[in-house]
Amino acid sequence: MTGIYKHPVDKGIVLRRGGVEEDNVIDRRYHGGEAKAVYMYSADHYDYWKRLYPELDWDWGMFGENLTIEGLDEARLFSGSRYRIGEQVIVELTTPREPCYKLGHRFGSSKIIRQFMEKPYPGVYASVIEEGCVRPGDRVVEISRPTGGKSIARQYLDKMEAKTKKH
């Protein structure tokens, strides 16, 4: 069982402090909960992956993300930054996503896991500060950013480097 198979929706989704309504989160040790209530991935990274996996039937949600967002750049995202999505939802970025074996199921190949680990394209988890519904086309606007700290991309690359050294 896995919740990685996501597909676009027209009506929007409701973000709650504990996660996305009607989202199937199977293993709550690694996904979901307040610190990982919503997973966001950049639409801008899709072209890169499509070139590596042209045989797949591509659509938004391929990485198990709840929100696919244009212009999301992990090199410019920081833990603790807050974003307004649409009119009422506010999220706070927490941590980059780390790949698990289920990504291999989704892509039909375990090599995606190593490839994902090597690119600074992890997407980002966020906690939900103000709950509500987000819809396709809603604007995503940064409303605050902490000073200092490493970007989500740098945090991710450091974690992956440390994991590689262990093995």
C-alpha positions as CSV (number, residue, x, y, z in Angstrom):
1,M,0.0,0.0,0.0
2,T,1.2,3.5,-0.9
3,G,0.0,7.0,-1.1
4,I,2.5,8.0,-3.8
5,Y,0.0,7.7,-6.7
6,K,-1.4,11.2,-6.9
7,H,-3.3,12.8,-9.8
8,P,-4.5,16.3,-10.6
9,V,-7.9,17.5,-9.3
10,D,-10.0,20.3,-10.7
11,K,-11.9,21.1,-7.5
12,G,-8.9,21.8,-5.3
13,I,-7.8,20.2,-2.0
14,V,-8.3,21.1,1.6
15,L,-5.1,21.6,3.7
16,R,-5.4,20.9,7.4
17,R,-2.8,21.1,10.2
18,G,-2.5,17.3,10.3
19,G,-2.4,16.9,6.5
20,V,-4.4,17.0,3.3
21,E,-8.0,16.0,3.5
22,E,-8.7,12.7,1.7
23,D,-5.0,12.0,1.2
24,N,-3.9,8.5,1.6
25,V,-0.8,8.6,3.9
26,I,0.1,5.0,4.7
27,D,3.3,5.3,6.7
28,R,3.0,8.3,9.1
29,R,6.5,7.7,10.5
30,Y,7.9,9.4,7.3
31,H,4.9,11.2,5.7
32,G,2.1,13.4,7.0
33,G,1.6,14.9,10.4
34,E,2.0,18.5,11.3
35,A,5.6,19.0,10.1
36,K,4.9,17.3,6.8
37,A,1.3,18.1,6.3
38,V,1.7,19.0,2.6
39,Y,4.3,18.1,0.1
40,M,5.1,20.6,-2.7
41,Y,7.1,19.9,-5.8
42,S,8.2,22.2,-8.6
43,A,6.5,21.9,-12.0
44,D,9.7,23.3,-13.4
45,H,11.6,20.1,-12.7
46,Y,9.2,17.9,-14.7
47,D,11.0,18.5,-18.0
48,Y,14.2,17.1,-16.6
49,W,12.6,13.9,-15.4
50,K,10.5,13.5,-18.5
51,R,13.7,13.4,-20.6
52,L,15.0,10.5,-18.3
53,Y,11.7,8.6,-18.3
54,P,9.9,9.4,-21.6
55,E,8.0,6.1,-21.6
56,L,5.9,7.1,-18.5
57,D,2.5,8.5,-18.7
58,W,3.2,12.0,-17.2
59,D,0.9,14.1,-15.2
60,W,1.1,16.3,-12.2
61,G,1.6,14.4,-8.9
62,M,4.2,12.0,-10.3
63,F,6.4,12.5,-7.2
64,G,3.5,12.0,-4.8
65,E,3.2,15.7,-4.2
66,N,0.1,17.3,-3.0
67,L,0.8,20.6,-4.8
68,T,2.7,21.0,-8.0
69,I,3.9,24.6,-8.2
70,E,5.4,26.6,-11.0
71,G,8.5,28.6,-10.0
72,L,9.2,26.6,-6.9
73,D,13.0,26.7,-6.6
74,E,14.6,24.8,-3.7
75,A,17.7,26.9,-3.9
76,R,15.6,29.9,-2.9
77,L,13.4,28.2,-0.3
78,F,14.3,28.2,3.4
79,S,12.9,26.3,6.4
80,G,10.7,28.6,8.3
81,S,9.6,30.7,5.3
82,R,5.8,31.3,5.1
83,Y,3.7,31.3,2.0
84,R,0.1,32.3,1.4
85,I,-1.6,30.0,-1.1
86,G,-4.8,31.4,-2.6
87,E,-6.8,33.6,-0.3
88,Q,-6.6,31.9,3.1
89,V,-4.1,29.1,3.4
90,I,-0.7,29.8,5.0
91,V,2.0,27.2,5.1
92,E,5.5,27.2,6.7
93,L,8.3,25.3,5.0
94,T,9.9,22.6,7.1
95,T,12.2,20.2,5.4
96,P,13.2,18.7,2.0
97,R,11.6,15.4,1.0
98,E,13.9,12.4,1.0
99,P,13.2,9.7,-1.5
100,C,12.0,6.2,-0.5
101,Y,11.6,2.9,-2.3
102,K,8.0,3.8,-3.2
103,L,9.3,6.4,-5.7
104,G,10.8,3.4,-7.5
105,H,7.4,1.7,-7.7
106,R,5.9,4.9,-9.2
107,F,8.6,5.2,-11.8
108,G,8.9,1.4,-12.5
109,S,12.6,1.5,-11.7
110,S,14.7,1.7,-8.5
111,K,17.3,3.8,-10.3
112,I,15.0,6.9,-9.9
113,I,15.9,6.8,-6.2
114,R,19.7,7.3,-6.8
115,Q,18.9,9.9,-9.5
116,F,16.6,11.8,-7.2
117,M,19.2,11.8,-4.5
118,E,21.8,13.3,-6.8
119,K,19.7,16.3,-7.9
120,P,18.8,19.3,-5.8
121,Y,15.1,18.8,-6.8
122,P,13.6,17.3,-3.6
123,G,10.5,19.5,-3.2
124,V,9.6,20.6,0.2
125,Y,7.3,19.6,3.1
126,A,5.3,22.3,4.9
127,S,3.2,22.6,8.0
128,V,-0.2,24.3,7.7
129,I,-0.6,27.5,9.7
130,E,-3.9,28.6,8.3
131,E,-6.2,25.9,7.0
132,G,-8.4,26.0,3.9
133,C,-8.9,25.0,0.3
134,V,-6.3,25.6,-2.4
135,R,-7.3,25.3,-6.1
136,P,-5.5,25.0,-9.4
137,G,-4.2,28.4,-10.4
138,D,-4.0,29.9,-6.9
139,R,-1.1,32.2,-6.4
140,V,1.7,31.2,-4.0
141,V,3.2,34.3,-2.4
142,E,6.1,34.4,0.1
143,I,5.0,36.4,3.2
144,S,8.0,36.0,5.5
145,R,11.5,34.5,5.4
146,P,13.9,33.8,8.3
147,T,17.3,35.4,8.1
148,G,20.2,33.1,7.5
149,G,20.2,29.3,7.3
150,K,20.7,26.9,4.5
151,S,18.4,26.7,1.5
152,I,16.1,23.6,1.1
153,A,18.4,22.5,-1.8
154,R,21.5,22.8,0.3
155,Q,19.9,21.0,3.3
156,Y,18.9,18.2,0.9
157,L,22.3,17.9,-0.8
158,D,24.1,17.8,2.7
159,K,21.7,15.0,3.9
160,M,22.2,13.0,0.7
161,E,26.0,13.4,0.9
162,A,25.9,12.2,4.5
163,K,23.8,9.2,3.6
164,T,26.1,8.3,0.7
165,K,29.2,8.4,3.0
166,K,27.4,6.0,5.4
167,H,26.9,3.4,2.7
